[in-house]
Amino acid sequence: MRAERIRNNAFEIGAIIIGLVMLSPFVLVVLNMMKTSAKIVTNPIGLPDDLSQVATNFKNVITNSNFNYWNSFASSLIVTIFSLVLVTVCASMAAWVLCRNKTKWSGFIFMLLVAAMVIPFQVVMLPLLSTFRSIQDFTGIQFLQSYGGLIFAYIGFGGSMSVFILHGFVKGIPVELEEAAAIDGCSRGKTFFTVIFPLLRPVQMTILILNGIWIWNDFLLPSLMLGLNGAHKTLPVAVTSFVGSYVKQWDLILSAAFLAMIPIVILFLFAQKHIIKGMVEGSIK
């Protein structure tokens, strides 16, 4: 019993240390957004002297014309919402079709989707831009410097993991439900949207939250497709407005980063139980 207690205490201490290490970047952001830029450079890990400085920093960030907080917030919101809706619907349909149609190609396509999850984005980012530019020149449809192109890219990059998670959940749904719907005269499409789609809601919540955190915080893909100085900038991209070639406004950078992360932190705190529930149910099924 004593050895077990010592082992449990060691695990708890280790978990606390790991938790503190993972929280340290967030703590540093919170501490330094309450300081002036000079104080951040001279003492980045010290406590702030004047708490009223945070109000000044927030005001300077929100009123800054280069940062344009509300437009950037709206851009992040538009991209995140439309990407999440389309990824969830498309991945649900794909997972259902791959699970129910047992052909020689269904397993191959599913394995391709699983393999795509391990391909780093940095490997395909330049060919992706080149391909989008060629399609744009050929069709006249604007993929670069537009919300549509960015959302289309997120559907592709987010689809693999979403299909993988949903596929395991769809396996646990009895086929008899679909057969009963077919006997009642439901078409394949109606069967999916009236019978299958509502049953996927628990795991869809997990997908929405995981993809939402990723899309909202993503910097590399929006910076490549929308540009650092384009008309449309998401919040992570807009933060670079305070980074110059010779001067970095650390007080405004950290304040802007805090404003950008607050919505997703609030979402995660309220929805973390859905993440755990959806992952557990998907793994069991």
N, C-alpha and C positions, 0 to 999 in steps of 0.2 A: 504493500500500500504506500509506504513512504517513497519507494523508488518511482512509483506511478505518479505520486503527487509532485515529486521533484521534476519529472519529465513534463508534466502538464504545465508547471510553473515556467519551465524553460521555454516551452512552446509559446506561452502567453507573452513572455518577455520578448522573445524573438518577433512575434507578431506585432507587438507595440513598436519595437524599433523599426521594423519594415514600414509600418504605417506612418511613423514620424518622418522617415526618409522620403516616402512618397508624397507626403503633405508639405514638405519643406519648400518646394517651388511656389505653391499657393500662399504659404505663410509669408515668404519673401515679397511676393507681389503685394499682399495686403499691407505689410509693414512699410514698404518703400513708396506706395502710392500716397502716403500721408506726409511725405517729405518733399523738400525742394530738390532739384537736380544736383546741386552742389553737395547736399547732405547725403544723397544716395551714393555719389562717387566716393566721398570720404569715409562713410560708415554705412555700408549696405546692410549689415546685419544688426545694427543698433535700433533701439526703440525711437519712435518719432518724438520730437520735442513739442510740436504744435499740431494738435489734432485738427485744427481749423484749416490746415493746409490742404486737406483732402477735398474740401468744398471748392477751394480755389482751383485745384487741379481738375476736378470734374467740370467746372464751369469753362475752363480753358479748353478742355477736350471737346465738349459738346458744341461750343461756339466757334471752334476752329473750322475755317472754310475748306481747308484741304482735307481734313478728316471727314467732315460732313456726316456726323454720327447717325442722324435719323435716316438719311438716304442709304447709308451702308447697312443699317439695321433692317430696313425694308428689303434691301437686296438679299441679305442673308435669310430673311424670313421667306421670301418668295422662292428662292432656290431650294431651301430646306423642305418647305411644305410640299411643293410640286414633286420634288425628287422622292420624298418619302411615300407619297400617295402612289406614284407610278411604280416605284420599286416594289412596294408591297403587293399591289394588284398583279403586276407582271410575274413576280416571283411565285405568288400563290398559284396562279394559273399554270406556270411551268412545272412547279413541284407536283401538282395534281396530275397533269398529263404524263409526266415521266414516271410517276408512281403507278398509275392505272394502266397505261399502255405498255405492256411487257413485250417489247420487241428487241431485236438485236441491237437497235440503234439507241434505245432509251437508256440502257446502262452505259453505253459509250458516251452519250451526251452528258449524262450525270457525272461521270468521271472527269470529263473535260471541264465541267463547271467546278468540281472539287479541286482539280489541278490548277485552275485559274486563280484560286485564292492565295496560292503561294508565290505568284509572280509579282515581284515588286513593281510599284507604279513607275519608279525611276527608269525601269528598263524600257517601258513602252511610251513614255511621255513624248519623246521627240517624234517617233513614228506616228503617234496619235495626232499631234499638231499638224504634221505634214499631210496625213490622210484627211483631216477635217478641212485643211486649206484647199486640197485638191477637190474634195466634194463640193466645197463652197464655190470654187471657180467653175465647176462643171454644171451644177444645178442652180446656182444663184441663191441657194438657201444659206443664210448666215449662221455658221456654227461658232466662229470665233467672235469675241466681243459681244456675246449675246447670252441671255439667260437660257434660251432653248438649247444651245450647244452644250452648255455646262450641265444642264439637267440630263440631257441625253447621255453624257459621259458618266454621270453618277448612276444612272440606271444600269449601265454596263458594269461598272466597277462594284456596285453594291449588290448586283443580282446573284453572284456566285454564292456568297455566304448566306444570303436570304433563302435561296433555293435549297441549299444544304440543310439549313435548320428546319424549313417547312417540310422537306421531303420525309424526314423521320416522323413528323407529327401526322402527316397525311396517311402514313402506313397504318396508324392506329384507328383510323375512321372506318367503320364497317362498310363494306361494299354494298351490303343489303339496303342501306339508306339510299344509295343512288339507284339501285334496282327498283325500289319502291317508288321513287320519284319518276322513273321512266315509265313504270306501269300506269302512274297517274297522268301521264301525257307530257311530262316535262322534257324539254329539249336538253341537249348537253350543256348549253350555256346557262339555261335557267336552273338546271340541277346544280351547277357550280355556284352560282351567285345566291341561290336561295337555300341550299342545303350545306354545301361544303364551306363556302366562304365564311359564314357566321361561326362555324365550328373552329375555324382557325384563329379566332380572335385572341386567345391567350398568347399564342406564340407570335402572332402579328404584333402584339404590344412590345414584345422583346425586340423584334426586328426594327420597329419604329424607333425605339429608344436608342438601340445600339447604332443604327445608321444615322439617327438624328444627331447624336453626339459627334460622330465622325464628320458628317457633312457640315455642321455648324462650325466646327473648329478647324476644318481643312484650310490650309493655306496654299499648298503647292499647285493643285489643280486650278483653283480660281485665279491665282496669279498668272498662270500660263495662258488660260483661255480668255480671261477678262482683261488682263494686263494690269500693271501696277498703277498706271496713270490713265486708265480707261474711264469711260463715263459711268460704268457699273462696277462697283467694288463691294465685296462682302466685308464684314467687320475685321476678320483676321488680316485681309489684304490692306484695309484702310489704316491699320495700325502702323504700317510702314511709312505713312505720311510724316511721322515724327522722327524718322531716321534719315539723316542727311549724310553727305559724303564726309563731312568734317565734324559735324555736331550731331549728337544724339540727345534728344530731350527725354531723359529717362523718367522724369516725373510724369510727363504726358504719355509716354509709351506704356508705363505700368498702369496708369489710371485707365487708359483706353483698353488695355488687355483685361483689366478687371471688369469693366463695363461689358466687354464682349463675352466674358465667360459666365457672368451672373445668370443669364437666362437658362443656360444649359445646366448649370449647377442646381438651380431651383427645380428644373425638370427632373433631373436624376434623383434628387432627394425625395420627390413625391412619387416617382415611378420605379424606384429600385425594387420594390416587392414584385412588380409585374415582370421585371427582368428575371429574377430568381424563379418565379412561378413558371414563366414561359419556358425557360431553359430546362427546368426539372421535368415538366410535363412532356416536352419534346424528346428528352432523353429516355424517359420511361416508355413512351409510345414507340 
